[in-house]
Amino acid sequence: LADARSNGRQWFFFCLRKVKYRNSSRSERTVQNVGYWNITSSDKKVKSEDTGEEIGKKKTLTFYRGRIPSGIKTNWGMHEYYLNPSYLGYNIEE
């Protein structure tokens, strides 16, 4: 991360989603011994500027220090984007 360019207020990370349970589609959003990310809005559609076709979804999250349900809200926010698997060109499980 030291080589990543940033204005100090905005960062971009790309990763595979970690699931909460082995046979579940729920995402794991806790940071061990620190806090958790809480979803603060419903899914928003992300559409192609060229075709207007839905290419993915976006979730807005807020970070809370501590444990659920008594965490303390911080001013940290995150947008989580999901690309429609048909745009990947390969098996998402790979």
Secondary structure, DSSP 8 states (H G I E B T S, - for coil): -TTS---SS---------BSSTT---B--EETTTEEEEE-S--EEEE-TTT--EEEEEEEEEEEESSTTS-EEEEEEEEEEEE-GGGTSS-TT-
